Amino acid sequence: MSILKPSLLDFTQKELMEQIKPSFRVKQIFGWLYHQYAQDFDEMKNIPKALKEELAQKFIVNPMKIIRKEISSDGTIKYLFELQDGKTVEAVWLKMKDEQRDENDELIQEAKYTICVSTQVGCKVGCSFCLTAKGGFTRDLTAGEIVAQVVNLKRDNDHKHNRKINIVYMGMGEPLDNLTNLAKAIEIFQEEDGLAISGKRQTVSTSGLSSKIDKLGEMDLGVHIAISLHAVDDELRTELIPMNKAHNINSIIEAVKRFPIDTRKRVMFEYLVIKNKNDDLASAKKLVKLLSGIKAKVNLIFFNPYPGTTYERPSRADMIAFQEYLTNHGLLCTIRDSKGIDISAACGQLKEKTEGEL
């Protein structure tokens, strides 16, 4: 296979200025990439032809293409991308809040969206409840492949560059397993001449690589962290997340306590609720004890069944009872209603489905 060219989206503005002269052209190129969402060099109208030809020798613009998408009745859109080497990854466009208008039909508040991005092709973690784990691990995504998911989704939804968007690194893969490229993507998103997405609007979701939580904290990128906890004792957590043997619950909790967070913000703990596994009040009691001393928010998530799984979705009554116990004992807690339940919205589901049809 021929050597793949890097994408312009792989580089910070400073790095491009070291490779492209004169440097004012880099600002123009950044505008085409992140404000106009250009897909190729031909779209960059004010860049001289000779420079475009020179750039095309060394770089590509968009390192992926949309090969499939599914749209849910709730506005969620699941995307499947094909990368340069033919591998596929998913991203999700989530509508978090509808736009609000007054009686004169004047816009009071724009709709709010979150983009869920992948950081790897496949995953090494091997969670027993996750469809991505079935395919094993293939490779890390480059910084540009992480960035391109957001650029492509904003373009596809006609979402202007200066409209606010939240990013969660919660798609396929374990973000902290690809820490170098993740950190670079976070920096590229923060570029003032690019999308200018602050760290406060970026959340790294991890299954709990405690040593890497510390490394991310030391980088001081200003991002939030979400921990996929899912269990309150090591025995069940190791069943759900085999990696727990190396990074047990206690090591994760200690790393979270060291993580620098904005004093106004909380650490998010994701808790996937599975019927007859971790949905009882004894688990809720242990969770309260475990998170004592941490400014935490617990997000309870219904398990989203997929073909072939032995796990079941919990009842709403049990979810509410669990939530009420946490709330009554001082923990901020929300129940996240599954988005896109009528489409292949669970991680790895659209990829698995598409490959099954080929």
VOTIKE-922299 format. One line per 8 residues: number of its first residue (from 1); their letters; for each residue z, x, y of C-alpha. Coordinates in Angstrom, 3 decimals, decimal comma, always signed. Each point is the difference from the previous one (the first is absolute). Last residue first. Layout:
<rs>
NUM	A	Z X Y | ...
</rs>
This chain:
<rs>
358	LEGETKEK	+3,238 -20,856 -6,712 | +2,185 -3,108 +0,062 | +3,160 +1,792 -1,114 | -0,525 +2,605 +2,730 | +0,022 -2,778 +2,601 | +3,136 -1,630 -1,418 | +1,909 +3,281 -0,228 | -0,969 +0,966 +3,570
350	LQGCAASI	+0,902 -3,483 +1,259 | +3,406 +0,112 -1,709 | +1,022 +3,547 +0,903 | +2,853 -1,104 +2,224 | +0,463 -3,782 -0,092 | -2,410 -1,882 +2,271 | -2,630 -1,098 -2,510 | -0,408 -3,407 +1,701
342	DIGKSDRI	+1,942 -3,298 -0,055 | +3,322 +1,818 +0,523 | -1,385 +1,537 +3,190 | +3,398 +0,443 +1,559 | +3,130 -0,198 -2,078 | +2,882 -1,570 +1,884 | +2,288 +2,747 +1,161 | +3,581 -1,171 -0,202
334	TCLLGHNT	+2,073 +1,493 +2,772 | +3,352 +1,765 +0,065 | +2,285 +1,467 +2,637 | +3,085 +1,025 -1,948 | +3,447 -1,169 +1,155 | +1,493 -1,454 -3,190 | -1,087 -3,562 +0,709 | -3,553 +1,283 +0,491
326	LYEQFAIM	+0,001 +1,776 -3,367 | +1,360 -3,051 -1,863 | -2,400 -2,303 +1,839 | -2,986 +2,124 -1,000 | +0,957 -0,035 -3,683 | +0,549 -3,793 +0,076 | -3,368 -0,426 +1,743 | -1,784 +2,126 -2,602
318	DARSPREY	+1,714 -1,872 -2,833 | -1,123 -3,350 +1,435 | -3,553 +1,323 +0,520 | -0,223 +0,723 -3,721 | -0,854 +3,526 -1,086 | -3,565 +1,061 -0,905 | -0,274 +1,396 -3,503 | -0,413 +3,433 -1,562
310	TTGPYPNF	-1,912 +0,449 -3,259 | -3,201 +0,986 +1,806 | -3,402 -0,476 -1,651 | -1,765 -1,923 +2,763 | +1,753 +0,307 +3,369 | +3,302 -1,412 +1,234 | +1,090 +0,529 +3,657 | +3,745 +0,791 -0,124
302	FILNVKAK	+1,526 -1,818 +2,962 | +1,102 +2,476 +2,646 | +3,446 +0,247 +1,604 | -0,073 +2,139 +3,127 | +3,384 +1,539 +0,690 | +0,780 +1,337 +3,461 | +2,293 +2,954 +0,329 | +2,177 +1,817 +2,516
294	IGSLLKVL	+1,622 +2,005 -2,788 | +3,789 +0,188 -0,467 | +0,056 -2,374 -2,980 | -3,400 -0,093 -1,636 | +1,276 +0,518 -3,557 | +2,906 -2,443 +0,358 | -2,247 -2,828 +1,204 | -2,487 +0,805 -2,778
286	KKASALDD	+2,736 -0,153 -2,650 | +0,936 -3,533 +1,117 | -3,648 -1,108 -0,049 | -0,375 +1,378 -3,519 | +3,044 -2,041 -1,153 | -1,598 -2,964 +1,816 | -2,951 -0,007 -2,396 | -3,686 +0,723 +0,767
278	NKNKIVLY	-0,266 +3,504 -1,489 | -1,541 -0,429 -3,423 | +0,205 -3,680 -0,942 | -2,971 -0,812 +2,267 | -1,273 +2,975 +1,975 | +0,863 +0,508 +3,676 | -1,730 +2,942 +1,662 | +2,529 +1,469 +2,424
270	EFMVRKRT	-1,477 +1,870 +2,945 | +2,624 +1,769 +2,078 | -0,876 +0,359 +3,669 | +1,972 +2,474 +2,088 | +1,009 -1,621 +3,267 | -1,069 +0,530 +3,587 | +1,755 +0,161 +3,358 | +1,410 +3,467 -0,745
262	DIPFRKVA	-3,531 +1,291 -0,635 | +0,240 +1,670 -3,361 | +0,540 +3,584 -1,081 | +0,419 +0,130 -3,821 | +3,311 +1,506 -1,177 | +1,455 -3,320 -1,215 | -3,323 -0,690 -1,732 | +0,300 +3,281 -1,925
254	EIISNINH	+3,504 -1,005 -1,225 | -1,258 -3,415 -1,140 | -2,909 +1,622 -1,844 | +2,210 +2,532 -1,795 | +2,373 -2,818 -1,066 | -2,829 -2,151 -1,363 | -1,399 +2,716 -2,228 | -2,865 +2,341 +0,818
246	AKNMPILE	-0,913 +1,894 -3,198 | +0,841 -2,785 -2,473 | -1,099 -2,535 +2,635 | -3,570 +1,176 -0,600 | -0,117 -2,549 -2,843 | -0,090 -2,848 +2,579 | +0,649 -3,416 -1,599 | +1,832 +1,250 -3,096
238	TRLEDDVA	+1,593 +2,801 +2,040 | +1,132 -2,592 +2,551 | +1,569 -2,099 -2,741 | +2,132 +2,895 -1,289 | +0,624 +1,524 +3,444 | +1,819 -3,044 +1,353 | -0,715 -2,163 +3,046 | -3,685 -0,689 -0,549
230	HLSIAIHV	-3,200 -0,604 +1,984 | +0,516 +2,953 +2,400 | -3,405 +0,374 +1,605 | +1,275 +1,783 +3,102 | -1,573 -0,653 +3,370 | -0,135 +2,700 +2,661 | -0,827 -0,253 +3,643 | -2,088 +2,577 +1,800
222	GLDMEGLK	+1,053 +2,215 +2,908 | -1,896 +3,028 -1,277 | +3,186 +2,095 -0,269 | -1,477 +2,492 -2,496 | +3,566 +0,587 -1,274 | +0,233 -3,665 -1,043 | -3,190 +0,285 -2,045 | +1,506 +3,019 -1,768
214	DIKSSLGS	+3,268 -1,865 -0,709 | -1,879 -2,986 -1,427 | -1,949 +2,602 -2,042 | +3,205 +1,151 -1,731 | +0,967 -3,634 -0,733 | -3,319 -1,055 -1,517 | +1,013 -3,671 +0,194 | -2,657 -2,563 -0,855
206	TSVTQRKG	-1,230 +0,530 +3,520 | -1,259 -2,224 +2,785 | -0,953 +1,837 +3,172 | +0,003 -2,310 +3,005 | -2,150 +0,480 +3,098 | +0,402 -2,079 +3,161 | +2,954 +2,019 +1,293 | -2,034 +3,157 -0,631
198	SIALGDEE	-2,313 -1,091 +2,792 | -3,546 -1,238 -0,570 | -2,109 +1,599 +2,755 | -3,329 -0,968 -1,659 | -1,789 +3,094 +1,278 | +0,299 +1,640 +3,430 | +3,809 -0,190 -0,198 | +0,098 +1,447 -3,526
190	QFIEIAKA	+2,737 -1,807 -2,019 | -2,363 -1,022 -2,827 | -1,005 +3,664 -0,386 | +3,674 +1,007 -0,271 | +0,706 -2,563 -2,752 | -3,167 +1,152 -1,809 | +1,274 +3,600 +0,139 | +3,377 -0,999 -1,421
182	LNTLNDLP	-1,671 -1,901 -2,855 | -2,294 +2,952 -0,782 | +2,973 +2,371 -0,338 | +2,261 -2,555 -1,729 | -2,258 -1,030 -2,860 | +2,816 -0,709 -2,479 | +1,849 -1,471 +2,971 | -2,578 -2,796 +0,208
174	EGMGMYVI	+0,354 -1,083 -3,661 | -3,348 -1,505 -1,010 | -1,851 -3,252 +0,582 | +1,098 -2,010 +3,025 | +3,317 +0,269 +1,831 | -0,627 +2,341 +2,880 | +0,655 -2,747 +2,518 | -1,921 -0,075 +3,257
166	NIKRNHKH	+0,724 -2,350 +2,885 | -2,722 -0,988 +2,479 | -0,069 -0,315 +3,754 | -3,242 -0,842 +1,713 | -1,387 +3,025 +1,846 | -2,700 +0,747 -2,585 | -1,312 -3,559 -0,020 | +0,279 -1,934 -3,287
158	DNDRKLNV	-3,480 -1,187 -0,964 | +1,288 -0,705 -3,522 | -2,407 +2,404 -1,726 | +0,534 +2,634 +2,685 | +3,801 -0,174 -0,227 | -0,263 +0,151 -3,790 | -2,371 +2,979 +0,082 | +2,118 +1,985 +2,478
150	VQAVIEGA	+3,179 -0,716 -1,985 | -1,511 +1,079 -3,327 | -1,674 +2,988 +1,677 | +3,380 +1,530 +0,954 | +1,091 +0,341 -3,654 | -3,406 +1,386 -1,008 | +0,134 +2,385 +2,960 | +3,429 +1,336 -1,023
142	TLDRTFGG	-1,468 +0,730 -3,434 | +0,905 -2,284 -2,892 | +1,870 +1,566 -2,887 | -1,559 +0,006 -3,457 | -0,408 -1,792 -3,335 | +3,414 -1,321 -1,088 | +0,415 -2,537 -2,795 | -2,073 -3,191 -0,287
134	KATLCFSC	+2,887 -2,121 -1,251 | +2,239 +1,127 +2,870 | -2,089 -1,953 +2,526 | +1,011 -3,225 -1,805 | +3,646 +0,382 +0,924 | +2,991 -1,484 -1,856 | +0,650 +3,030 -2,243 | -0,082 +2,444 +2,927
126	GVKCGVQT	-2,057 +3,049 -1,036 | +0,820 +2,424 +2,825 | -3,154 +2,096 -0,266 | -2,276 -2,408 +1,890 | -3,648 -1,042 +0,099 | -2,378 +1,237 +2,678 | +2,603 +0,976 +2,576 | +1,240 -0,944 +3,483
118	SVCITYKA	-0,854 -3,706 +0,107 | +0,301 -2,128 +3,122 | +1,677 -3,299 +0,922 | -1,203 -1,149 +3,396 | +2,265 -2,251 +2,048 | -1,130 -2,690 +2,408 | +1,428 -1,978 +2,877 | -1,876 -2,899 +1,622
110	EQILEDNE	-0,073 +0,259 +3,771 | +2,711 -1,652 +2,064 | -0,182 -2,422 +2,918 | -3,755 -0,675 -0,083 | -0,940 -2,843 +2,322 | -0,953 -3,234 -1,780 | +1,277 -2,052 +2,934 | +2,906 -1,278 -2,129
102	DRQEDKMK	+0,992 +3,600 -0,769 | -1,500 +2,280 -2,651 | +1,621 +2,054 -2,763 | -1,813 +2,315 -2,386 | +1,135 -0,130 -3,603 | +2,510 +2,555 -1,279 | -0,055 +2,479 -2,909 | -3,681 -0,052 -0,928
94	LWVAEVTK	-0,426 +2,659 -2,647 | -3,115 +2,127 -0,477 | +0,311 +1,782 -3,354 | -1,354 +3,342 -1,220 | -1,299 +1,018 -3,415 | -1,365 +3,159 -1,568 | -3,121 +0,911 -1,998 | -1,462 +3,243 -1,395
86	GDQLEFLY	-3,754 +0,555 +0,398 | +0,355 +3,578 +1,294 | -0,732 -1,032 +3,603 | +2,600 -2,775 -0,127 | -0,562 -3,642 -0,954 | +2,254 -2,469 +1,745 | +1,521 -3,238 -1,305 | +1,383 -2,288 +2,672
78	KITGDSSI	+2,573 -2,809 -0,232 | +0,038 -2,445 +2,903 | +3,087 -2,098 +0,817 | -0,799 -2,999 +2,204 | +2,334 -2,463 -1,764 | -2,911 -1,579 -1,955 | -0,695 +3,439 -1,431 | -3,152 +2,066 +0,543
70	EKRIIKMP	-1,297 +2,353 -2,678 | -1,964 +3,139 +0,776 | -2,384 +2,231 -1,886 | -2,013 +3,174 +0,417 | +1,294 +1,134 +3,395 | -1,249 +3,530 +0,634 | +1,795 +3,312 +0,238 | -0,076 +3,415 +1,698
62	NVIFKQAL	-1,192 -1,321 +3,396 | -1,240 +2,681 +2,386 | -1,441 +2,816 -2,113 | +0,354 +3,630 +0,909 | -1,639 +3,435 -0,120 | -3,774 -0,503 +0,282 | +0,507 -3,346 +1,782 | +1,885 +1,845 +2,738
54	EEKLAKPI	-2,985 +2,236 +0,763 | -2,365 -2,970 +0,065 | +2,366 -1,890 +2,314 | +0,233 +3,066 +2,241 | -3,795 +0,285 +0,234 | -0,350 -3,741 +0,734 | +2,413 +0,158 +2,928 | +3,042 -2,326 -0,263
46	NKMEDFDQ	-0,188 -2,962 +2,409 | -1,236 -2,533 -2,596 | +2,365 +0,704 -2,887 | -1,379 -2,723 -2,322 | -2,444 +2,447 -1,610 | +2,924 +2,186 -1,096 | +1,257 -2,517 -2,558 | +2,517 -2,809 -0,471
38	AYQHYLWG	+1,175 -0,268 +3,604 | +3,306 -1,858 +0,397 | -0,616 -0,516 +3,751 | +3,515 +0,957 +1,116 | +1,086 +2,334 -2,825 | -3,098 +1,903 -1,082 | -2,195 -0,429 +3,085 | +2,898 +0,738 +2,340
30	FIQKVRFS	+0,980 +3,045 -2,050 | -3,602 +1,202 +0,313 | +0,215 -0,296 +3,795 | +3,298 +1,871 +0,054 | -1,541 +2,636 -2,270 | -2,969 +0,340 +2,356 | +2,436 +1,039 +2,745 | +0,749 +3,054 -2,190
22	PKIQEMLE	-3,373 +1,648 +0,563 | -0,131 +0,954 -2,817 | +0,988 -1,313 -3,442 | +2,065 +1,927 -2,558 | +3,230 +0,865 +1,859 | -0,214 -3,294 +1,915 | -0,153 -1,794 -3,371 | +3,364 +1,499 -0,976
14	KQTFDLLS	+1,568 -1,090 +3,311 | -1,275 -3,559 -0,426 | +1,579 -0,203 -3,439 | -2,351 +0,254 -2,957 | -0,758 -1,839 -3,238 | -1,683 -2,894 +1,866 | -2,973 +2,303 +0,684 | -0,557 -0,247 -3,757
6	PKLISM	-0,138 +3,053 -2,220 | -3,215 +0,614 -1,929 | +0,082 -0,415 -3,760 | -1,279 +2,922 -2,023 | -2,893 -1,124 -2,185 | +0,789 -1,296 -3,490
</rs>
